[in-house]
Amino acid sequence: MRKGTVKEVLAKIKYDPREDEGDYYIVIEHRGAYGNIKKIPVGMIELGHGYFFVGDAQIPYHRILQVVRRDGTVIWETRKL
């Protein structure tokens, strides 16, 4: 499951023409609220160096808990879980 960093996994999903970013979402831990998680479609995020962006919000990669296919298959998961 865990092959590479989360940024590498997301870059493959977003930029590999064989992948459809609409088939994936990320699960993040929302800042300041332990246990409060959000699901964000990969198509809504923009990759940066140490952060990714959702609109004007800048979120560090370490907040990502999982990268999941729409069918529920977890393709990347943090070691924190």
Secondary structure, DSSP 8 states (H G I E B T S, - for coil): ---S-HHHHHHHHHH-TTS-GGGEEEEEE-TTSTT-EEEEEGGGEEE-SSEEEETTEEEEGGGEEEEEETTS-EEEE-TT-
